[in-house]
Amino acid sequence: MEQFAVFRTPQTILYGRDSFKQIGTEAARRGQKALIVSDEVMMNLGYVTDCQDYLKQVGVESEIYTGVASEPTDDYVSEALVLFRNTNCEIVISLGGGSCIDTAKAIAVLATNGGYIGDYRANRTMAEKAPIPHLAIPTTAGTGSEATDVTVITNTTTDVKMMIKQPAFMPAAAIVDPYLSRSSPQHVTAATGIDALSHAVEAYLSKRAHPMTDTLALSAIGHIIGYIKSAYNDGGNLDAREAMSLGALQAGMAFTNASVCLVHGMSRPIGALFHVPHGYSNAMLLPAVLEYSKDFCIERLADLGRLFQTEESEALSNEEAANVAVSSIKSLCASLNIPNLKSWGIDETAFKQVISKMAADALDSGSPAHHPRLPTQAELEELYVICYDYEFISEEKIR
């Protein structure tokens, strides 16, 4: 680990069944009028109305912005920020997946610090003033964004996903209620669950990992691999939903303090150029990246392999256990019907035409620098080619 480590979390984390009902109390401590940043799905499910009702019970007024219709963009941020200012809101509440949470993070910082969200990339501009209080309520067990100081916003002019990390982007409070994730359809449960697994795995493999992040990452991996199939097969299984919500939260706390690595660096350009949701693009890349990296992180991958194969795990050599980790994640992706880039529908010619740009953008994001094996531009281009039609192998085929 580095000479010293930093560990940041939201000021308050409310976790567990029915914690959503505490949003009014938490909001009233911070202001009297809130902008709820959400989407049409949450509106149709009634969650936005529920949120407004909980706020109203304690005298907090609210406005709603439900324009988040895809991965977060600078256009969404601009639109919602205008509404925030024009209606004299004092706090921002995000209700939804990572796109809603990341949009709200940008609003909270720009409301007090001004400028364009891209100005804050790579710390070119620092948020010197305290952000507007932001209360994050995730409705999927995936991104962990409710507990991170990172936002990822697409620049609609350049088609680049801007990864922005500063302490000011950390929400003031996170409310993680597993009841809300029951509405996630099967394919979303799979994609966001593997996204959370990617966060935890990369946090554990990162060059910036330290004992506090290791503890959270390993716990998150245990919860996710133990319950993701149950949540996928039976969305109403609240015990599984609760374990997945906890795993995603722990993974978020782990990676925001240890950093993600190569998977996320490669994932962002795919999302920006081909509009693949973040969770899916991470899931499509994770097994191939682990194969590419294995020889550079045998001991750490072995730790993960022993989580997958608890019986007789002590008898496994490190190399054997590392192989178990890779093969088990391949099998997990297969069992959850994770598509590769080709089966998603990305045209091969169009994909190959932008591989050079994607590799350059991935390296420029900074995340690959924390990976156990730092690729060259050429190696990264080849890895994209491998990932295009990569086969996720089931346990039966492995055997």
Secondary structure as UniProt FT lines:
FT   STRAND          12..15
FT   TURN            17..18
FT   HELIX           19..22
FT   HELIX           23..28
FT   TURN            29..30
FT   STRAND          33..37
FT   HELIX           40..45
FT   HELIX           47..56
FT   TURN            57..59
FT   STRAND          61..65
FT   HELIX           74..86
FT   TURN            87..88
FT   STRAND          91..96
FT   HELIX           98..113
FT   HELIX           117..123
FT   STRAND          134..138
FT   HELIX           145..147
FT   STRAND          150..155
FT   TURN            156..159
FT   STRAND          160..165
FT   HELIX           167..169
FT   STRAND          173..176
FT   HELIX           178..183
FT   HELIX           186..205
FT   TURN            207..208
FT   HELIX           211..233
FT   TURN            235..236
FT   HELIX           238..258
FT   HELIX           262..274
FT   HELIX           278..293
FT   HELIX           294..296
FT   HELIX           298..308
FT   TURN            311..312
FT   HELIX           313..315
FT   HELIX           318..335
FT   TURN            336..337
FT   HELIX           341..344
FT   HELIX           348..353
FT   HELIX           355..364
FT   HELIX           367..370
FT   HELIX           377..388
FT   HELIX           395..398
//
